[in-house]
């Protein structure tokens, strides 16, 4: 295995930072969507332990 020279290592680091930055922006955009949830929906956890 050969060692990367400084220029390639620097470009790889910059590319990694850019990819992480783009992923953060996408995550913020997706997280800002408002998904409508019906107010009469049943709870995800049963109120009583014996219910099916």
LUMLOFI-851326 format. One record per residue: residue number from 1; residue in one letter; z, y, x of N, C-alpha, C, O in turn. Coordinates in steps of 0.02 Angstrom, whole numbers, padded with zeros to 5 digits. Each point is the difference from the previous one (the first is absolute). Example, Ala and Ser with C-alpha at 12.3 -4.5 7.8 and 13.67 -1.06 7.14 Angstrom:
<nodes>
{node 1; "A"; {00390; -00284; 00660}; {00000; 00059; -00045}; {00000; 00060; 00045}; {00033; -00001; 00052}}
{node 2; "S"; {-00069; 00054; -00070}; {00003; 00059; 00042}; {00037; 00055; -00039}; {00008; 00055; 00025}}
</nodes>
This chain:
<nodes>
{node 1; "X"; {00000; -00059; 00042}; {00000; 00059; -00042}; {00000; 00062; 00044}; {00042; 00007; 00044}}
{node 2; "X"; {-00089; 00037; -00056}; {-00002; 00060; 00042}; {00036; 00058; -00034}; {00004; 00003; -00062}}
{node 3; "X"; {00021; 00041; 00101}; {00038; 00057; -00024}; {-00048; 00055; -00021}; {-00048; 00015; 00036}}
{node 4; "X"; {00062; 00018; -00094}; {-00042; 00055; -00022}; {00013; 00061; 00045}; {00056; 00013; 00020}}
{node 5; "X"; {-00109; 00024; -00006}; {00010; 00061; 00039}; {00029; 00055; -00045}; {00003; -00008; -00061}}
{node 6; "X"; {00017; 00062; 00092}; {00036; 00053; -00036}; {-00042; 00031; -00056}; {00026; 00017; -00053}}
{node 7; "X"; {-00091; -00008; 00065}; {-00043; 00032; -00050}; {-00006; -00043; -00063}; {00007; 00025; -00056}}
{node 8; "X"; {-00019; -00090; 00065}; {-00005; -00044; -00058}; {00067; -00007; -00036}; {00002; -00002; -00061}}
{node 9; "X"; {00051; 00000; 00098}; {00067; -00005; -00030}; {00015; 00063; -00040}; {00029; -00004; -00054}}
{node 10; "X"; {-00048; 00061; 00080}; {00011; 00063; -00036}; {-00041; 00004; -00063}; {00024; 00022; -00052}}
{node 11; "X"; {-00087; -00044; 00055}; {-00043; 00000; -00059}; {00026; -00049; -00052}; {-00003; 00014; -00060}}
{node 12; "X"; {00029; -00071; 00082}; {00029; -00048; -00046}; {00062; 00028; -00033}; {00011; -00011; -00060}}
{node 13; "X"; {00030; 00048; 00097}; {00059; 00031; -00030}; {-00019; 00053; -00051}; {00031; 00004; -00053}}
{node 14; "X"; {-00081; 00036; 00068}; {-00022; 00052; -00047}; {-00029; -00032; -00063}; {00014; 00023; -00055}}
{node 15; "X"; {-00053; -00076; 00063}; {-00028; -00035; -00058}; {00055; -00030; -00043}; {-00003; 00003; -00061}}
{node 16; "X"; {00054; -00030; 00093}; {00056; -00029; -00037}; {00036; 00054; -00040}; {00018; -00011; -00058}}
{node 17; "X"; {-00006; 00068; 00088}; {00034; 00055; -00034}; {-00042; 00024; -00059}; {00027; 00014; -00054}}
{node 18; "X"; {-00092; -00009; 00063}; {-00044; 00021; -00054}; {00000; -00050; -00058}; {00002; 00020; -00058}}
{node 19; "X"; {-00004; -00084; 00074}; {00001; -00052; -00052}; {00066; 00003; -00039}; {00000; -00004; -00061}}
{node 20; "X"; {00055; 00011; 00096}; {00065; 00005; -00033}; {00003; 00063; -00044}; {00026; -00003; -00056}}
{node 21; "X"; {-00052; 00058; 00081}; {-00001; 00062; -00039}; {-00041; -00006; -00064}; {00021; 00023; -00053}}
{node 22; "X"; {-00080; -00054; 00059}; {-00042; -00010; -00059}; {00035; -00045; -00050}; {-00003; 00012; -00061}}
{node 23; "X"; {00036; -00065; 00085}; {00036; -00045; -00045}; {00058; 00036; -00035}; {00014; -00013; -00059}}
{node 24; "X"; {00019; 00059; 00094}; {00054; 00038; -00031}; {-00027; 00045; -00056}; {00030; 00005; -00053}}
{node 25; "X"; {-00087; 00028; 00066}; {-00030; 00044; -00051}; {-00020; -00042; -00061}; {00012; 00021; -00057}}
{node 26; "X"; {-00043; -00078; 00068}; {-00020; -00044; -00055}; {00062; -00022; -00039}; {-00001; -00002; -00062}}
{node 27; "X"; {00055; -00016; 00096}; {00061; -00022; -00034}; {00029; 00057; -00042}; {00025; -00012; -00055}}
{node 28; "X"; {-00027; 00072; 00080}; {00025; 00057; -00038}; {-00043; 00013; -00061}; {00026; 00017; -00053}}
{node 29; "X"; {-00092; -00024; 00060}; {-00045; 00010; -00057}; {00013; -00053; -00054}; {00005; 00017; -00059}}
{node 30; "X"; {00000; -00079; 00080}; {00011; -00055; -00048}; {00068; 00007; -00032}; {00008; -00013; -00060}}
{node 31; "X"; {00042; 00034; 00098}; {00067; 00008; -00027}; {00007; 00057; -00049}; {00047; 00002; -00039}}
{node 32; "X"; {-00094; 00045; 00041}; {00004; 00058; -00045}; {-00032; -00014; -00067}; {00005; 00042; -00045}}
{node 33; "X"; {-00039; -00100; 00036}; {-00029; -00016; -00064}; {00055; -00012; -00051}; {00052; -00028; 00016}}
{node 34; "X"; {-00065; 00048; -00078}; {00048; -00010; -00053}; {-00027; -00054; -00046}; {-00046; 00011; -00039}}
{node 35; "X"; {00076; -00071; 00044}; {-00022; -00055; -00042}; {00039; 00001; -00065}; {00062; -00003; 00001}}
{node 36; "X"; {-00096; 00006; -00058}; {00035; 00002; -00064}; {00035; -00066; -00015}; {-00030; -00054; 00006}}
{node 37; "X"; {00093; 00058; -00025}; {00039; -00059; -00018}; {00023; 00009; -00072}; {00029; 00052; -00016}}
{node 38; "X"; {-00041; -00101; -00027}; {00022; 00007; -00069}; {00076; 00005; -00004}; {00036; -00036; 00034}}
{node 39; "X"; {-00011; 00081; -00077}; {00072; 00010; -00004}; {00035; -00056; -00037}; {00061; -00008; 00006}}
{node 40; "X"; {-00098; -00031; -00045}; {00031; -00054; -00039}; {-00004; -00067; 00037}; {00010; -00052; -00031}}
{node 41; "X"; {-00023; 00054; 00095}; {-00007; -00063; 00037}; {00069; -00033; 00009}; {00051; 00033; 00002}}
{node 42; "X"; {-00052; -00098; 00004}; {00061; -00039; 00009}; {00024; 00009; 00072}; {-00041; 00009; 00045}}
{node 43; "X"; {00106; -00013; -00033}; {00025; 00005; 00068}; {-00019; -00062; 00041}; {-00009; -00054; -00028}}
{node 44; "X"; {00004; 00063; 00092}; {-00021; -00056; 00043}; {00057; -00050; 00010}; {-00013; -00057; 00016}}
{node 45; "X"; {00075; 00078; -00026}; {00058; -00043; 00007}; {00028; -00015; -00068}; {00008; 00046; -00041}}
{node 46; "X"; {00008; -00108; 00027}; {00028; -00019; -00065}; {00069; 00030; -00008}; {00039; 00004; 00047}}
{node 47; "X"; {-00025; 00018; -00109}; {00066; 00028; -00015}; {00054; -00053; 00001}; {00057; 00014; 00020}}
{node 48; "X"; {-00074; -00074; -00043}; {00049; -00055; -00002}; {-00023; -00055; 00046}; {-00059; -00013; 00006}}
{node 49; "X"; {00106; -00020; 00028}; {-00017; -00050; 00050}; {-00032; -00061; -00031}; {-00040; -00033; 00034}}
{node 50; "X"; {00055; 00014; -00097}; {-00027; -00060; -00029}; {-00067; 00008; -00033}; {-00028; -00051; -00022}}
{node 51; "X"; {-00001; 00109; 00017}; {-00063; 00011; -00034}; {-00058; -00025; 00042}; {00002; 00002; 00061}}
{node 52; "X"; {-00054; -00024; -00096}; {-00062; -00021; 00035}; {-00053; 00052; -00011}; {-00056; -00008; 00025}}
</nodes>
